């Protein structure tokens, strides 16, 4: 391995993992999605390169793990968790949808509904809510558009839309 790769593999794995960790937590809690989504996706892809060099650099000590049952168990548990989120009730791929605390589940249910259905919950008509959101810089094509689609079409995140709906 070239000396420069040997010297920088582990520091880049650490730095990019920290970025992935922080952006992943922010995305989980739907904080600043417009800032963190691209960062998380792209820099997680970049993380693959130093990870491969890190494994290459530390191959001999790491190969000792392959002989231990703990490695096999960790890989099987990780695969099972991934499959639950991809196809089961743990994530978007299955029936689960929104995870996390119950208020987030309620929030995700509301944000996925059309403006016309949510307006009465705020003691407003669809027309009045459309006018209020438009005045706050949101693009509303129709009262039948979901709140999530309105936020996306406006280039803003869901929380900015929620704040605008309650007048903040």
SULSUL-V538165 format. One record per backbone hydrogen bond with DSSP energy under -1.0 kcal/mol. CO is the residue of the C=O (numbers start at 1). NH is the residue of the N-H. E is the energy in kcal/mol with one decimal. If there is no record, write none. Layout:
# SULSUL-V538165
co/nh/e
CO/NH/E
CO/NH/E
This chain:
# SULSUL-V538165
co/nh/e
2/6/-2.2
3/7/-2.4
4/8/-1.7
5/9/-1.9
8/12/-2.3
9/13/-2.1
10/14/-2.6
11/15/-2.7
12/16/-2.8
13/17/-2.1
14/18/-2.2
15/19/-1.9
16/20/-2.5
17/21/-3.0
18/22/-2.6
19/23/-2.7
20/24/-2.2
21/25/-2.2
22/26/-2.2
23/27/-2.4
24/28/-2.3
25/29/-1.9
26/31/-3.0
27/30/-1.2
32/35/-1.8
32/36/-2.3
33/37/-2.4
36/40/-3.2
37/41/-2.6
38/42/-2.7
39/43/-2.3
40/44/-1.4
41/45/-1.3
42/46/-2.2
43/47/-1.7
45/48/-1.1
46/49/-1.2
47/51/-2.0
48/52/-2.4
49/53/-2.0
50/54/-2.6
51/55/-2.6
52/56/-2.5
53/57/-3.0
54/58/-2.1
56/59/-1.2
58/62/-2.4
59/63/-2.7
62/65/-1.4
65/68/-1.9
68/72/-1.1
69/73/-2.6
70/74/-2.6
71/75/-2.4
72/76/-2.4
73/77/-2.7
74/78/-2.2
75/79/-2.3
76/80/-2.6
77/81/-2.5
78/82/-2.3
79/83/-2.4
80/84/-2.2
81/85/-2.1
82/86/-2.2
83/87/-2.9
84/88/-1.9
84/90/-1.0
91/94/-1.0
91/97/-1.4
101/104/-1.3
101/105/-1.3
102/106/-2.4
103/107/-2.6
104/108/-2.8
105/109/-1.8
106/110/-2.5
107/111/-2.9
110/113/-1.9
111/148/-2.3
113/147/-2.1
114/117/-1.1
114/118/-1.5
115/119/-2.5
118/121/-1.1
119/122/-1.3
119/124/-2.1
120/123/-1.6
125/129/-2.4
126/130/-2.4
127/131/-2.4
128/132/-2.4
129/133/-2.5
130/134/-2.5
131/135/-2.1
133/138/-2.5
134/137/-1.6
142/145/-1.7
143/116/-2.9
145/115/-2.3
146/150/-2.1
147/151/-2.4
148/152/-2.4
149/153/-2.8
150/154/-1.5
151/156/-2.7
152/155/-1.5
157/161/-1.6
158/162/-2.6
159/163/-2.5
160/164/-2.1
161/165/-2.4
162/166/-1.4
163/168/-3.1
164/167/-1.1
